[in-house]
Amino acid sequence: MPSTTDTNDSPAEVPAIPNLRDRLPKLQPRRKQAPLSNPLPVPETPSLFSPPDLSTITFQKPSRRILSPHDHDLFLASPTFKLILAFVFGLTESVAGMPVSSIKDSDLSPTVISILDIIDKVEDVARRSPPENQGDSRFGNKGFRDFLDLTAKEHMEWHKQLGVSPEAAITEVSTYFLQSFGNRTRIDYGSGHELNFMLWLLCLYQLGLVKKTDFRPLVMKVFTRYLTLMRLIQSTYYLEPAGSHGVWGLDDYQFLPFLFGASQLLHHPYIRPLSIHQGFILEEYSKDYLYLGQVNFVNSVKNVEGLRWHSPMLDDISSAKSWVKVEDGMRRMFVAEVLKKLPVMQHFLFGSLVPAEQGMSREEEYGISGEDEEPEGGEMIVMKDGMRHVHQMNSWGDCCGIKVPSSVAAAQEMKKRMGGNAESLRRIPFD
């Protein structure tokens, strides 16, 4: 038995407590992350050249020349691509910071007055061409074809009064005019048809009838009048949105009101992009600013309340810090979603005033009928990777999309059913 003298009475060693202050990371103030920047440059406005010498022009009926990706690439590198950008962006810059009310009737040239008179006559044709009775269908009404046929019969005299001559020039210019109201076969309308209206005005510039001094009235008076006309046509004939995904874009039908309208609102003292969510702003200023007017119209034809639900892209854009950012985005979108979209540009028409680039395909080379000669209810023939591609017009495809019921039609049908009260009709898919 060990003696007590052998016992180690020294205290046990206690492990040292680590200094946690040395192990914890030092708190650093959170740095504000820089906002994401768009890698795509803002498209600039090319110089708009003077109209061509008409003695060197041989007028021709415009036809489709973008029948393959190669044709599209040729177009994007062509002077015509720059001509379109120069004209459309020139119109955009002409209205920077200007409300519609800033243009007075005394500012209108005789040509602009004649153009407005033509639009009035088109509206008269629409009122003389009633839609067919097709029950409560929300798809395109075939009465639209009667409207286009009557317009095609009467437009010749209108163009003569406008000063377009000779007759071959009327044939070329009027092709864009007639295409600007929608497609006769598909009974649809989209940004490509809206672009045709711009091309009609561009042809009038190329003929020397429209001057650069007319640019601001062309937007403030002519284009706004065209918008009013198209809303009447859309609500009368239930034009379907062209393409299968239009409902998820800015708008089912129009694009340019947002480009021109963003330019109008540049540097406005108190209307901000977020102001599109304020009803009193839309009500008070929608007639003076195209952007607000189009948002107001979109709200009026949708069966659910709130931009975030029926127009998510518009809702996202409203968070932009300034109208400069919005206009920059609209310029990018016009190039990327209209001019660089092959499904849109496959319907683009080239003539002598809006010329095709050498080496681009021709419709007759592939046995393709003209834009206004497509078989009713039949197949659509387009070119894809140099091959003829055929699909039924009511099938899903990257060319022309699927048939989508008109949201304008839904709003009209609600008014009919509810006796003017359009609040309680159930939504339909793709509204």
C-alpha positions as CSV (number, residue, x, y, z in Angstrom):
1,M,0.0,0.0,0.0
2,P,1.6,3.2,-1.1
3,S,2.4,5.7,1.6
4,T,0.9,9.1,1.7
5,T,4.3,10.5,1.1
6,D,4.3,9.0,-2.4
7,T,1.0,10.8,-3.4
8,N,1.5,13.7,-5.9
9,D,-0.5,16.5,-4.4
10,S,0.2,19.0,-7.2
11,P,-2.9,20.2,-9.0
12,A,-3.9,18.8,-12.4
13,E,-3.0,20.9,-15.4
14,V,-6.0,22.7,-16.9
15,P,-6.0,23.2,-20.7
16,A,-5.8,26.8,-21.8
17,I,-9.0,28.4,-23.1
18,P,-8.4,29.5,-26.7
19,N,-8.8,33.2,-27.6
20,L,-11.8,33.0,-29.9
21,R,-11.4,36.6,-30.8
22,D,-8.4,35.7,-32.9
23,R,-10.4,33.0,-34.8
24,L,-13.6,34.9,-35.6
25,P,-13.5,36.8,-38.9
26,K,-13.4,40.5,-38.6
27,L,-16.6,42.2,-39.5
28,Q,-16.4,44.2,-42.7
29,P,-19.0,46.6,-44.0
30,R,-20.9,45.0,-46.8
31,R,-19.9,46.5,-50.1
32,K,-22.8,47.4,-52.4
33,Q,-22.6,45.3,-55.5
34,A,-22.5,47.1,-58.8
35,P,-25.7,46.7,-60.8
36,L,-25.5,44.2,-63.7
37,S,-24.7,45.8,-66.9
38,N,-26.1,44.8,-70.3
39,P,-23.2,43.5,-72.4
40,L,-25.0,44.5,-75.6
41,P,-24.1,48.0,-76.8
42,V,-26.9,50.5,-77.3
43,P,-27.5,50.7,-81.1
44,E,-26.6,54.1,-82.4
45,T,-28.5,56.1,-85.0
46,P,-26.9,55.8,-88.4
47,S,-26.8,58.9,-90.7
48,L,-30.0,59.1,-92.8
49,F,-28.9,59.7,-96.4
50,S,-30.8,61.8,-98.8
51,P,-33.5,60.2,-101.0
52,P,-32.2,58.4,-104.1
53,D,-32.3,59.7,-107.6
54,L,-35.6,58.4,-108.8
55,S,-34.4,58.4,-112.4
56,T,-32.2,55.5,-111.5
57,I,-35.0,53.5,-109.8
58,T,-37.0,50.8,-111.5
59,F,-40.1,50.3,-109.4
60,Q,-41.1,46.7,-108.6
61,K,-43.6,44.9,-106.4
62,P,-41.8,44.0,-103.1
63,S,-41.2,40.4,-102.3
64,R,-39.7,38.2,-99.6
65,R,-35.9,37.8,-99.9
66,I,-35.0,36.5,-96.5
67,L,-35.7,32.8,-97.0
68,S,-32.7,31.4,-95.0
69,P,-30.3,32.3,-92.2
70,H,-27.7,33.2,-94.9
71,D,-30.1,35.7,-96.4
72,H,-30.8,37.2,-93.0
73,D,-27.0,37.6,-92.4
74,L,-26.7,39.4,-95.7
75,F,-29.5,41.8,-94.7
76,L,-28.0,42.5,-91.3
77,A,-24.8,43.6,-93.0
78,S,-26.5,45.6,-95.7
79,P,-27.1,49.4,-96.2
80,T,-30.9,48.7,-96.0
81,F,-30.5,47.5,-92.4
82,K,-28.8,50.8,-91.6
83,L,-31.4,52.7,-93.6
84,I,-34.2,51.2,-91.4
85,L,-32.3,52.0,-88.2
86,A,-31.6,55.5,-89.4
87,F,-35.3,56.2,-90.2
88,V,-36.8,54.6,-87.1
89,F,-34.3,55.9,-84.6
90,G,-34.4,59.3,-86.4
91,L,-38.2,59.4,-85.6
92,T,-37.4,58.3,-82.1
93,E,-34.9,61.2,-81.5
94,S,-37.3,63.7,-83.1
95,V,-39.8,63.4,-80.2
96,A,-37.3,63.3,-77.3
97,G,-38.8,65.1,-74.3
98,M,-41.9,66.2,-76.3
99,P,-45.6,65.5,-75.5
100,V,-48.1,64.9,-78.3
101,S,-49.9,68.1,-77.5
102,S,-46.7,70.1,-78.5
103,I,-47.6,69.5,-82.2
104,K,-50.3,71.8,-83.5
105,D,-52.3,71.5,-86.7
106,S,-50.4,74.5,-88.1
107,D,-47.2,72.4,-87.8
108,L,-48.4,69.8,-90.3
109,S,-47.2,69.8,-93.9
110,P,-49.6,69.0,-96.8
111,T,-48.1,65.5,-97.1
112,V,-48.7,64.8,-93.4
113,I,-52.3,66.1,-93.7
114,S,-52.8,63.8,-96.8
115,I,-51.4,60.8,-94.8
116,L,-53.9,61.5,-92.0
117,D,-56.7,61.7,-94.5
118,I,-55.7,58.3,-95.9
119,I,-55.9,56.8,-92.4
120,D,-59.3,58.3,-91.9
121,K,-60.4,56.6,-95.2
122,V,-59.1,53.2,-94.0
123,E,-61.2,53.6,-90.9
124,D,-64.2,54.4,-93.0
125,V,-63.5,51.1,-95.0
126,A,-63.4,49.2,-91.7
127,R,-66.8,50.6,-90.6
128,R,-68.2,49.6,-94.0
129,S,-66.8,46.0,-93.6
130,P,-68.6,44.5,-90.7
131,P,-67.3,41.3,-89.0
132,E,-68.9,38.0,-89.7
133,N,-71.1,36.3,-87.1
134,Q,-68.9,33.6,-85.7
135,G,-70.6,33.1,-82.3
136,D,-68.4,33.9,-79.3
137,S,-65.1,32.7,-81.0
138,R,-62.1,34.7,-79.9
139,F,-60.0,33.8,-82.9
140,G,-59.6,36.0,-86.0
141,N,-62.8,37.0,-87.8
142,K,-63.0,36.4,-91.6
143,G,-64.7,39.7,-92.1
144,F,-61.1,41.1,-91.9
145,R,-60.5,39.8,-95.4
146,D,-63.4,41.8,-96.7
147,F,-61.9,44.9,-95.1
148,L,-58.5,44.2,-96.7
149,D,-60.0,43.5,-100.1
150,L,-62.0,46.7,-100.1
151,T,-58.9,48.7,-99.0
152,A,-56.9,47.1,-101.9
153,K,-59.6,48.3,-104.3
154,E,-59.7,51.9,-103.1
155,H,-56.1,52.7,-102.2
156,M,-54.9,53.5,-105.7
157,E,-56.8,56.9,-105.8
158,W,-55.6,57.7,-102.2
159,H,-51.9,57.3,-103.3
160,K,-52.4,59.4,-106.4
161,Q,-53.8,62.2,-104.2
162,L,-50.8,61.8,-101.9
163,G,-48.6,62.5,-104.9
164,V,-47.2,59.0,-105.6
165,S,-46.5,58.4,-109.2
166,P,-46.1,56.6,-111.6
167,E,-48.5,53.7,-111.2
168,A,-45.6,51.2,-110.7
169,A,-44.5,53.3,-107.7
170,I,-48.0,53.0,-106.3
171,T,-47.9,49.2,-106.7
172,E,-44.6,49.1,-104.8
173,V,-45.4,51.6,-102.0
174,S,-48.9,50.3,-101.4
175,T,-47.7,46.7,-100.8
176,Y,-46.2,47.9,-97.5
177,F,-49.3,50.0,-96.8
178,L,-51.7,47.0,-97.2
179,Q,-49.4,44.7,-95.1
180,S,-49.4,47.2,-92.2
181,F,-52.9,46.2,-91.1
182,G,-52.3,42.5,-90.6
183,N,-52.0,39.2,-92.6
184,R,-55.0,38.3,-94.7
185,T,-54.6,34.5,-94.5
186,R,-53.7,34.1,-90.8
187,I,-55.9,37.1,-89.7
188,D,-53.1,38.1,-87.3
189,Y,-51.1,41.2,-86.5
190,G,-47.7,41.8,-84.8
191,S,-44.6,43.9,-84.8
192,G,-43.7,42.9,-88.3
193,H,-46.9,44.5,-89.6
194,E,-46.3,47.5,-87.5
195,L,-42.8,47.7,-89.2
196,N,-44.5,47.6,-92.6
197,F,-46.3,50.9,-91.7
198,M,-42.8,52.4,-90.9
199,L,-41.6,51.1,-94.3
200,W,-44.6,52.7,-96.0
201,L,-43.5,56.0,-94.5
202,L,-39.9,55.3,-95.4
203,C,-40.9,54.8,-99.0
204,L,-42.6,58.2,-99.0
205,Y,-39.4,59.6,-97.7
206,Q,-37.4,57.8,-100.4
207,L,-39.8,59.4,-103.0
208,G,-39.2,62.8,-101.6
209,L,-42.7,63.3,-100.3
210,V,-41.8,63.1,-96.6
211,K,-39.1,65.5,-95.3
212,K,-37.0,65.3,-92.2
213,T,-39.0,68.3,-90.9
214,D,-42.0,66.0,-90.9
215,F,-40.5,63.4,-88.5
216,R,-42.0,64.8,-85.3
217,P,-45.5,65.1,-86.7
218,L,-45.1,61.6,-88.2
219,V,-44.8,60.2,-84.7
220,M,-47.0,62.5,-82.8
221,K,-49.9,62.7,-85.3
222,V,-49.6,60.0,-87.9
223,F,-48.4,57.1,-85.8
224,T,-50.7,57.9,-82.9
225,R,-53.6,58.0,-85.4
226,Y,-52.4,54.6,-86.8
227,L,-52.4,53.2,-83.3
228,T,-56.0,54.3,-82.8
229,L,-57.0,52.7,-86.1
230,M,-55.3,49.4,-85.3
231,R,-57.1,49.3,-81.9
232,L,-60.4,49.6,-83.8
233,I,-59.3,46.9,-86.3
234,Q,-58.1,44.6,-83.5
235,S,-61.4,44.9,-81.6
236,T,-63.5,44.6,-84.7
237,Y,-61.9,41.6,-86.3
238,Y,-60.3,39.9,-83.3
239,L,-56.8,39.8,-84.9
240,E,-54.7,37.2,-83.3
241,P,-51.2,38.0,-82.0
242,A,-48.6,37.1,-84.6
243,G,-46.2,34.5,-83.2
244,S,-46.7,32.1,-80.4
245,H,-45.1,34.0,-77.5
246,G,-46.4,37.6,-78.1
247,V,-48.4,37.5,-74.9
248,W,-45.1,37.3,-72.8
249,G,-43.5,40.2,-74.6
250,L,-44.1,43.9,-74.2
251,D,-47.5,43.7,-75.8
252,D,-49.5,41.3,-77.9
253,Y,-49.4,43.5,-81.0
254,Q,-47.3,46.7,-80.8
255,F,-43.7,47.6,-80.1
256,L,-42.9,51.1,-81.4
257,P,-45.2,53.0,-78.9
258,F,-42.7,51.9,-76.2
259,L,-39.7,53.0,-78.2
260,F,-41.1,56.3,-79.2
261,G,-42.8,56.8,-75.8
262,A,-39.7,56.2,-73.8
263,S,-38.0,58.9,-75.9
264,Q,-40.9,61.3,-75.2
265,L,-40.4,60.8,-71.4
266,L,-36.7,61.4,-71.3
267,H,-35.8,63.7,-68.4
268,H,-39.5,64.2,-67.5
269,P,-39.5,66.1,-64.2
270,Y,-41.7,63.7,-62.2
271,I,-43.0,60.8,-64.3
272,R,-40.7,57.8,-63.7
273,P,-40.8,54.3,-65.1
274,L,-42.5,53.1,-61.9
275,S,-45.3,55.6,-62.6
276,I,-46.9,53.2,-65.0
277,H,-48.4,51.5,-61.9
278,Q,-50.2,54.7,-60.9
279,G,-53.7,54.8,-62.3
280,F,-54.0,58.6,-62.1
281,I,-50.8,59.1,-64.0
282,L,-52.0,56.9,-66.8
283,E,-55.4,58.6,-66.9
284,E,-53.9,62.1,-66.9
285,Y,-51.0,61.7,-69.3
286,S,-51.9,58.7,-71.6
287,K,-53.0,61.0,-74.4
288,D,-49.7,62.9,-74.3
289,Y,-47.2,60.1,-74.0
290,L,-47.3,57.0,-76.2
291,Y,-45.7,54.7,-73.6
292,L,-48.3,55.5,-71.0
293,G,-51.1,55.3,-73.6
294,Q,-50.1,51.8,-74.6
295,V,-49.8,50.6,-71.0
296,N,-53.3,52.0,-70.4
297,F,-54.7,50.2,-73.4
298,V,-53.0,46.9,-72.4
299,N,-54.5,47.2,-69.0
300,S,-58.0,47.8,-70.5
301,V,-58.0,44.6,-72.5
302,K,-56.6,42.1,-70.0
303,N,-58.8,40.0,-67.9
304,V,-56.7,40.1,-64.8
305,E,-55.5,43.2,-62.9
306,G,-51.8,44.0,-62.5
307,L,-49.0,44.3,-64.9
308,R,-47.0,41.7,-63.0
309,W,-49.6,39.1,-64.0
310,H,-50.5,39.9,-67.6
311,S,-47.4,41.8,-68.8
312,P,-44.4,40.7,-66.7
313,M,-41.8,42.3,-69.1
314,L,-43.5,45.7,-68.7
315,D,-43.5,45.2,-65.0
316,D,-39.8,44.3,-64.9
317,I,-38.9,47.3,-67.1
318,S,-40.8,49.7,-64.7
319,S,-38.0,49.1,-62.1
320,A,-35.5,50.9,-64.3
321,K,-33.9,54.0,-62.7
322,S,-34.6,56.3,-65.6
323,W,-36.2,56.7,-69.0
324,V,-32.7,56.8,-70.5
325,K,-32.3,53.2,-69.4
326,V,-35.7,52.3,-70.8
327,E,-35.0,53.9,-74.2
328,D,-31.6,52.2,-74.4
329,G,-33.3,48.8,-73.8
330,M,-36.0,49.5,-76.3
331,R,-33.4,50.3,-79.0
332,R,-31.6,47.0,-78.2
333,M,-35.0,45.2,-78.3
334,F,-35.9,46.7,-81.7
335,V,-32.7,45.3,-83.2
336,A,-32.7,42.0,-81.3
337,E,-36.4,41.1,-81.3
338,V,-37.5,42.5,-84.6
339,L,-34.7,43.0,-87.1
340,K,-32.6,40.1,-85.9
341,K,-35.5,37.7,-85.4
342,L,-35.6,35.4,-88.4
343,P,-39.3,34.4,-87.9
344,V,-40.2,38.1,-88.1
345,M,-37.9,39.0,-91.0
346,Q,-38.9,36.0,-93.1
347,H,-42.0,38.1,-93.9
348,F,-40.0,41.3,-94.7
349,L,-40.5,42.7,-98.2
350,F,-37.9,44.2,-100.5
351,G,-38.4,46.3,-103.5
352,S,-36.5,49.2,-105.2
353,L,-37.0,51.8,-102.5
354,V,-36.1,49.3,-99.7
355,P,-33.6,47.1,-101.7
356,A,-32.4,43.6,-101.0
357,E,-28.7,42.8,-100.9
358,Q,-27.1,41.1,-103.9
359,G,-27.0,37.3,-103.3
360,M,-30.2,37.1,-101.3
361,S,-32.7,34.3,-102.3
362,R,-35.9,34.9,-104.3
363,E,-39.3,33.4,-103.8
364,E,-39.5,31.9,-107.3
365,E,-36.2,30.0,-106.7
366,Y,-37.9,27.8,-104.1
367,G,-41.4,27.8,-105.5
368,I,-42.7,29.9,-102.6
369,S,-45.9,31.9,-103.1
370,G,-45.9,35.6,-102.3
371,E,-46.8,36.9,-98.8
372,D,-50.4,37.8,-100.0
373,E,-50.8,34.5,-101.9
374,E,-50.6,32.0,-99.1
375,P,-53.2,29.3,-99.3
376,E,-56.1,29.9,-96.9
377,G,-56.0,27.6,-94.0
378,G,-53.2,25.6,-95.6
379,E,-49.5,25.1,-95.1
380,M,-46.8,27.7,-94.6
381,I,-43.6,27.1,-96.5
382,V,-40.4,28.7,-95.2
383,M,-36.7,28.1,-95.6
384,K,-34.6,26.7,-92.7
385,D,-30.9,25.9,-93.1
386,G,-31.3,26.1,-96.9
387,M,-34.2,23.5,-96.9
388,R,-37.9,24.0,-97.5
389,H,-39.6,23.6,-94.2
390,V,-43.4,23.0,-94.2
391,H,-45.7,23.1,-91.1
392,Q,-49.4,23.5,-90.6
393,M,-50.3,27.0,-89.6
394,N,-52.1,25.8,-86.4
395,S,-49.1,23.8,-85.2
396,W,-46.3,24.9,-82.9
397,G,-43.3,26.2,-84.9
398,D,-40.6,28.7,-84.7
399,C,-41.7,30.3,-88.0
400,C,-45.2,31.7,-87.3
401,G,-46.1,30.2,-83.9
402,I,-49.4,28.8,-83.0
403,K,-52.9,30.3,-83.2
404,V,-53.4,32.4,-80.0
405,P,-56.8,33.9,-79.1
406,S,-57.0,37.6,-79.1
407,S,-56.9,39.3,-75.7
408,V,-58.8,42.2,-77.3
409,A,-61.4,39.7,-78.4
410,A,-61.7,38.4,-74.9
411,A,-62.3,42.0,-73.6
412,Q,-64.9,42.5,-76.3
413,E,-66.7,39.3,-75.5
414,M,-66.8,40.2,-71.8
415,K,-68.5,43.4,-72.6
416,K,-71.1,41.6,-74.7
417,R,-71.8,39.0,-72.1
418,M,-71.8,41.3,-69.1
419,G,-73.7,44.1,-70.7
420,G,-70.7,46.4,-70.6
421,N,-69.4,45.1,-67.2
422,A,-66.2,43.2,-68.1
423,E,-65.0,42.4,-64.7
424,S,-66.2,38.9,-64.0
425,L,-65.6,36.8,-67.1
426,R,-63.2,33.9,-66.5
427,R,-59.8,34.2,-68.1
428,I,-58.9,31.9,-71.0
429,P,-55.4,30.4,-71.7
430,F,-53.0,32.8,-73.4
431,D,-55.2,35.9,-72.6
